[in-house]
């Protein structure tokens, strides 16, 4: 695994999203030279995939709590997000 990939995987969702938003801002302004645009676009794609993976992991962990008549939690089950 490359150092870039390792560094990417260590980013939290919030930090990765913030970096992705910065990249999008630079690209939207159009004030970045072509070669740099290509490089940061590729970084943006990697950040997007990383954020998607983190979101999928979080969705898998989220559980819906069912409560009984007494208001106490009786069981958990995976959250149905659809």
C-alpha positions as CSV (number, residue, x, y, z in Angstrom):
1,X,0.0,0.0,0.0
2,X,1.4,3.4,-0.9
3,X,2.1,6.2,1.6
4,X,-0.6,8.3,-0.1
5,X,-3.2,5.5,0.3
6,X,-2.2,4.9,3.9
7,X,-2.5,8.7,4.6
8,X,-5.9,8.7,2.9
9,X,-7.2,5.8,5.0
10,X,-6.2,7.5,8.2
11,X,-8.4,10.6,7.4
12,X,-11.6,10.9,9.3
13,X,-14.8,11.4,7.3
14,X,-14.9,15.0,8.3
15,X,-11.3,15.8,7.3
16,X,-11.7,13.9,4.0
17,X,-14.9,15.8,3.2
18,X,-13.3,19.1,4.1
19,X,-10.4,18.4,1.8
20,X,-12.8,17.3,-0.9
21,X,-14.8,20.5,-0.6
22,X,-11.6,22.6,-0.9
23,X,-10.6,20.7,-4.1
24,X,-14.1,21.2,-5.6
25,X,-13.8,24.9,-4.8
26,X,-10.4,25.2,-6.5
27,X,-11.7,23.3,-9.6
28,X,-14.9,25.4,-9.8
29,X,-13.0,28.7,-9.7
30,X,-10.9,27.5,-12.6
31,X,-7.8,29.3,-11.4
32,X,-5.7,26.1,-11.2
33,X,-3.2,25.2,-14.0
34,X,-4.2,22.2,-16.0
35,X,-1.6,19.8,-14.7
36,X,-2.5,20.7,-11.1
37,X,-6.2,20.4,-11.9
38,X,-5.6,16.8,-13.1
39,X,-3.6,16.0,-9.9
40,X,-6.2,17.4,-7.5
41,X,-9.1,15.9,-9.4
42,X,-7.5,12.5,-8.9
43,X,-7.1,13.3,-5.2
44,X,-10.7,14.3,-5.1
45,X,-11.8,11.0,-6.7
46,X,-9.8,9.1,-4.0
47,X,-11.3,11.2,-1.2
48,X,-14.8,10.6,-2.6
49,X,-14.3,6.9,-2.6
50,X,-12.9,7.1,0.9
51,X,-15.9,9.1,2.2
52,X,-18.3,6.6,0.5
53,X,-16.6,3.7,2.2
54,X,-16.7,5.4,5.6
55,X,-20.4,6.2,5.1
56,X,-21.2,2.5,4.2
57,X,-19.3,1.4,7.3
58,X,-21.3,3.8,9.5
59,X,-24.6,2.7,7.9
60,X,-23.7,-0.9,8.7
61,X,-23.1,0.0,12.4
62,X,-26.3,2.0,12.9
63,X,-28.9,0.0,14.6
64,X,-32.6,0.7,15.1
65,X,-33.7,0.1,18.7
66,X,-37.1,-1.5,19.2
67,X,-38.8,-0.6,22.5
68,X,-41.3,-2.7,24.4
69,X,-44.5,-1.6,26.1
70,X,-42.5,-0.5,29.1
71,X,-40.3,1.8,27.1
72,X,-37.2,-0.3,27.6
73,X,-35.1,-1.4,24.7
74,X,-36.0,-5.0,23.9
75,X,-33.8,-5.7,20.9
76,X,-31.8,-4.2,18.1
77,X,-31.8,-4.8,14.4
78,X,-30.0,-3.3,11.5
79,X,-31.3,0.0,10.3
80,X,-33.4,-0.2,7.1
81,X,-32.2,2.9,5.3
82,X,-34.5,2.5,2.3
